Amino acid sequence: MKNQHHVITIGRQLGSGGSAMGKAIAEHFGFEYIDKEILVKAAAILDADEENLELVDENVSALTAMARSAAFEMPYIAKEWYIPTSDQLFKTQTEIMRESVEKGPCVIIGRCASYLFRHYEKHTSIFLQADMDSRIKRLEKTLDKKLSEKKAVHDIEKQDRERAQYYNTFTGKKWLDLRQYDLVLDTSPFSDEEIKDILFHYITVRFPELKK
């Protein structure tokens, strides 16, 4: 499928720098940045509470399914209790992302975007990964606090499982089948500035028209 606007999608392991690098790419090239902010638009479309959408954002776990079942048993569901299904949120986010891409170039974080835009002419997919120590250090820097190694590893592995299950459910593909991505980068050995340099260089080689 041909499209006149560039689309850069970033898959990421928690703590590998996906959000930070996505924002840097968007700022550098003047693209729209799409990540958690998409929940604001989705909440308005679904008439749901944004915090409840976070429960099913890139998540199809049994816990959220139980929460939805409990809510649907109520004769009247107040907005603060209403939790759309993962399928409803996925479809809504997909529509929002496609509309955004039609309007202009975008950097999109997660949400199966690498699969959704795989046939777009000016799309490239990036996947960032890192070793566990690097991921914990980045999370501590982001949260500005020291984390228990045991809890940090537990949270990271849990997030990985949820993202993998979400991706596998809605694409029929394996999240960590790295053959799906155009560029896979282990961010562990590099500083943030070095990662930016690598990604900026890759993008301008992939799309020479973006060179400044």
Backbone torsions as a table, in degrees:
resi	resn	phi	psi	omega
1	MET	NA	129.5	-179.1
2	LYS	-90.2	144.4	178.4
3	ASN	-149.7	139.4	-174.7
4	GLN	-79.1	-13.9	-176.8
5	HIS	-103.8	146.0	179.0
6	HIS	-76.2	143.9	176.5
7	VAL	-132.1	119.7	176.6
8	ILE	-114.5	116.7	-179.3
9	THR	-107.1	141.8	-177.8
10	ILE	-126.4	112.7	168.4
11	GLY	-89.5	150.9	-174.8
12	ARG	-158.1	147.2	166.7
13	GLN	-82.8	146.0	178.2
14	LEU	-57.5	127.7	178.2
15	GLY	88.1	8.6	179.7
16	SER	-96.2	-6.4	176.1
17	GLY	102.1	14.8	-175.9
18	GLY	-57.5	-50.1	-177.9
19	SER	-66.3	-45.8	-179.2
20	ALA	-61.9	-43.7	-179.6
21	MET	-71.5	-35.8	177.1
22	GLY	-61.8	-44.3	178.2
23	LYS	-63.7	-40.2	-179.7
24	ALA	-64.8	-42.0	178.9
25	ILE	-64.2	-45.7	-179.3
26	ALA	-60.8	-43.7	180.0
27	GLU	-66.9	-42.0	-177.1
28	HIS	-63.9	-42.0	-175.5
29	PHE	-99.6	-3.7	179.4
30	GLY	74.6	35.1	-179.2
31	PHE	-97.9	158.5	170.9
32	GLU	-71.6	140.3	179.3
33	TYR	-105.4	126.3	-177.5
34	ILE	-123.5	115.4	176.5
35	ASP	-147.2	-122.4	-178.2
36	LYS	-61.5	-24.9	-178.6
37	GLU	-59.3	-22.8	-178.9
38	ILE	-64.4	-22.8	-179.0
39	LEU	-67.0	-27.7	178.3
40	VAL	-64.0	-46.6	179.1
41	LYS	-67.4	-41.3	-179.0
42	ALA	-64.5	-38.7	179.9
43	ALA	-61.9	-39.5	179.9
44	ALA	-67.6	-40.9	-179.5
45	ILE	-67.7	-41.7	-176.5
46	LEU	-88.4	-5.1	-176.6
47	ASP	54.1	50.1	-177.8
48	ALA	-127.0	162.4	176.9
49	ASP	-76.6	133.3	-177.4
50	GLU	-58.7	-38.6	-179.7
51	GLU	-63.5	-35.1	177.9
52	ASN	-69.7	-33.5	178.2
53	LEU	-65.3	-30.8	179.3
54	GLU	-61.7	-25.5	179.5
55	LEU	-67.1	-29.7	-176.9
56	VAL	-113.3	6.9	178.0
57	ASP	-74.0	115.7	-176.0
58	GLU	54.2	40.4	-176.0
59	ASN	-150.1	124.8	175.2
60	VAL	-126.4	37.0	-174.9
61	SER	-72.3	162.4	179.1
62	ALA	-63.4	-31.1	-178.8
63	LEU	-62.5	-45.6	-179.7
64	THR	-69.1	-31.6	177.2
65	ALA	-64.4	-40.2	178.5
66	MET	-65.3	-40.3	-180.0
67	ALA	-63.7	-41.2	179.2
68	ARG	-65.1	-42.3	-178.9
69	SER	-61.0	-42.1	180.0
70	ALA	-63.5	-40.3	-179.2
71	ALA	-67.4	-41.2	-176.7
72	PHE	-70.0	-14.7	177.2
73	GLU	-77.3	-13.8	-179.7
74	MET	-76.6	142.1	178.0
75	PRO	-65.9	-31.4	176.6
76	TYR	-134.1	130.0	-177.7
77	ILE	-107.0	109.5	176.6
78	ALA	-68.0	152.8	-177.0
79	LYS	-54.7	-39.3	-177.3
80	GLU	-70.0	-13.8	178.0
81	TRP	-102.5	-18.6	-174.7
82	TYR	-70.6	123.4	177.6
83	ILE	-122.4	107.3	177.6
84	PRO	-61.1	159.1	177.3
85	THR	-72.3	160.8	176.1
86	SER	-58.7	-36.4	179.8
87	ASP	-64.7	-43.4	178.6
88	GLN	-61.8	-44.7	-179.0
89	LEU	-67.3	-40.1	179.3
90	PHE	-59.6	-47.4	-179.1
91	LYS	-63.9	-40.3	-180.0
92	THR	-66.4	-45.8	179.1
93	GLN	-63.4	-37.9	179.0
94	THR	-60.6	-44.4	178.5
95	GLU	-62.7	-42.4	-179.9
96	ILE	-63.4	-44.8	-179.1
97	MET	-64.1	-43.1	-179.8
98	ARG	-65.5	-38.5	177.0
99	GLU	-65.2	-38.9	179.4
100	SER	-64.5	-42.6	-179.8
101	VAL	-66.2	-33.5	177.2
102	GLU	-65.8	-29.4	-177.0
103	LYS	-84.7	-30.6	-177.3
104	GLY	-178.1	173.9	-179.1
105	PRO	-66.3	145.4	-174.6
106	CYS	-138.7	151.3	164.7
107	VAL	-112.2	122.5	-175.1
108	ILE	-120.3	129.5	-179.3
109	ILE	-97.7	123.8	174.3
110	GLY	59.4	-145.3	175.5
111	ARG	55.9	32.9	177.3
112	CYS	62.6	17.2	-175.2
113	ALA	-62.9	-33.8	-179.8
114	SER	-60.4	-34.4	178.3
115	TYR	-79.1	-43.4	-176.2
116	LEU	-61.8	-34.8	-175.9
117	PHE	-106.8	18.4	-174.4
118	ARG	-60.3	-25.2	-178.2
119	HIS	-98.5	1.5	178.8
120	TYR	-73.3	135.0	-175.2
121	GLU	-60.0	-40.4	-175.6
122	LYS	-106.3	38.8	178.0
123	HIS	-107.5	139.4	168.6
124	THR	-135.5	141.8	-176.9
125	SER	-110.7	134.8	-179.7
126	ILE	-122.5	140.0	174.3
127	PHE	-125.9	126.8	179.1
128	LEU	-107.4	132.8	177.4
129	GLN	-134.6	168.1	-179.9
130	ALA	-161.9	162.0	176.8
131	ASP	-75.6	164.7	-172.4
132	MET	-62.0	-42.3	-179.5
133	ASP	-60.1	-43.4	-179.8
134	SER	-65.2	-38.2	-179.1
135	ARG	-67.2	-40.5	178.2
136	ILE	-64.4	-43.9	-179.9
137	LYS	-61.6	-41.1	-179.8
138	ARG	-66.6	-41.0	178.4
139	LEU	-62.7	-42.0	178.7
140	GLU	-62.1	-38.7	178.5
141	LYS	-67.7	-41.5	-179.8
142	THR	-65.9	-43.2	-177.8
143	LEU	-84.0	-11.9	-179.3
144	ASP	57.4	44.5	175.3
145	LYS	-160.5	155.9	179.0
146	LYS	-77.6	134.8	-179.1
147	LEU	-109.3	146.1	170.4
148	SER	-65.2	129.4	-177.8
149	GLU	-58.3	-40.9	-179.0
150	LYS	-62.5	-45.9	-179.7
151	LYS	-68.4	-40.1	-179.4
152	ALA	-61.7	-45.5	179.0
153	VAL	-62.8	-42.1	179.0
154	HIS	-60.5	-46.9	-178.0
155	ASP	-65.8	-40.5	-179.9
156	ILE	-65.1	-46.9	-179.0
157	GLU	-65.7	-36.0	177.4
158	LYS	-64.2	-45.1	179.7
159	GLN	-63.5	-39.8	177.7
160	ASP	-60.8	-44.1	-179.9
161	ARG	-62.8	-42.6	-178.3
162	GLU	-66.2	-42.8	179.4
163	ARG	-66.2	-40.0	179.4
164	ALA	-64.3	-44.4	-179.6
165	GLN	-64.1	-41.0	179.4
166	TYR	-62.7	-49.6	-179.0
167	TYR	-63.0	-45.5	-179.2
168	ASN	-62.4	-38.1	-178.0
169	THR	-65.4	-45.6	-171.8
170	PHE	-94.2	-7.6	178.5
171	THR	-119.4	-20.4	-174.3
172	GLY	74.9	8.7	-179.7
173	LYS	-113.9	169.1	178.2
174	LYS	-94.9	125.2	-178.4
175	TRP	-54.6	-40.6	-176.7
176	LEU	-97.9	18.0	168.5
177	ASP	-81.6	93.6	-170.2
178	LEU	-69.8	-7.0	176.0
179	ARG	-68.1	-15.5	-178.8
180	GLN	-76.3	-18.7	-171.9
181	TYR	-103.8	148.2	-179.4
182	ASP	-73.7	-36.8	179.1
183	LEU	-137.0	126.5	175.4
184	VAL	-116.7	125.7	-176.3
185	LEU	-127.9	127.2	171.1
186	ASP	-85.6	111.1	-175.5
187	THR	-82.0	-6.4	-173.7
188	SER	-53.8	-44.6	-174.1
189	PRO	-79.3	-4.9	-168.4
190	PHE	-116.1	153.2	171.0
191	SER	-78.2	167.1	179.1
192	ASP	-60.1	-39.9	179.9
193	GLU	-64.7	-38.3	178.1
194	GLU	-67.8	-38.8	177.9
195	ILE	-62.9	-44.2	178.2
196	LYS	-58.7	-45.0	-179.1
197	ASP	-60.2	-42.8	180.0
198	ILE	-62.6	-47.1	-176.2
199	LEU	-70.2	-41.2	177.3
200	PHE	-61.3	-43.0	-179.8
201	HIS	-63.4	-45.8	179.8
202	TYR	-58.8	-46.4	-175.7
203	ILE	-64.1	-39.8	-179.3
204	THR	-75.4	-24.8	172.7
205	VAL	-73.5	-41.0	178.6
206	ARG	-66.8	-40.4	-179.8
207	PHE	-127.4	84.3	-176.5
208	PRO	-56.8	-25.5	-179.2
209	GLU	-66.3	-13.0	-179.5
210	LEU	-90.6	-3.5	178.5
211	LYS	-64.0	136.6	-178.1
212	LYS	-94.5	NA	NA
